[in-house]
Amino acid sequence: MRRLYPIAFMFAVLALPARAGLDDAIKAYYRGDFAVALTEVWPLAEAGNARAQLALALMYERGQGVDRDYLEAMHWYMAAAAQGEARAHNRIGYLFEMGLGVAADHVEAAHWYREAAIRGDPVSQYDLALLYARGRGVARDEAEAAMWYARSAEGGYAYAQASLAWAFENGIGGARDMAAATGWYHAAAEQGHPFAEATMGRLYAAGIGVPRDTVRAHLWLDRALRHGYRAARQQLAALEATMTAAEIAEARRLERDGGEDEEE
């Protein structure tokens, strides 16, 4: 399950109507001066601006500029959701799923995720897919999960792309399709998804779905390791045992150069 990222605040605030000091509010947020950010966002939220309400709710959820208060966050998310703000629907679903400020309720979580998902929010589409895959709040349905993974993946969400790739590789929710799996793993890996990067390394090392290429395998495994995928360390060591010194040198050159020659 994905978690709240700081950039969510920036997207919310940048979408607000032009207002003196707005740029200062964004800068203040990123330098940790949440009091200034709060001063700019609060009056707009009180005036009924949905994006400001979302931003204020995020600050309450994170405890930035205010004491952390999930109930107050829920209040402002509800206000924004009432105006059709999809990201607010998503956060309400998350609070229900995790039991933050409210009793945990997967049925309610599924309801709110769906509200955002049908509005085209890729993160919510992914979250709803997870509930279907796990049978939480909804009947377990692999085909329905695959459908929502696909919508989220097509919307560019890396976690969904990696999950959809895994489903294609393992024939979950449909026929096994290594060409589709490889394509989605690659899309997620290009966005820095560690598991997808490690999987691309595995596929290149074994020649599954792609031509066998130890140099490219090394490149992807190295990226996965640098992005925190610890299992890649052992995979990388095993791979290097099969490579020539020249191949290892070429892989390291590509890594230093940012992998610009990684794809032909």
Protein Blocks (a to p, Z undefined) as FASTA:
>chain_A
ZZddfklmmmmmmmpccdehklmmmmmmmnopaklmmmmmmmmmmnopaklmmmmmmmmm
nopoiacdfklmmmmmmmmmmnopaklmmmmmmmmmnopoiacdfklmmmmmmmmmmnop
aklmmmmmmmmmnopoiacdfklmmmmmmmmmmnopaklmmmmmmmmmnopoiacdfklm
mmmmmmmmmnopaklmmmmmmmmmnopoiacdfklmmmmmmmmmmnopaklmmmmmmmmm
mpcfklmmmmmmmmmnoommmpZZ
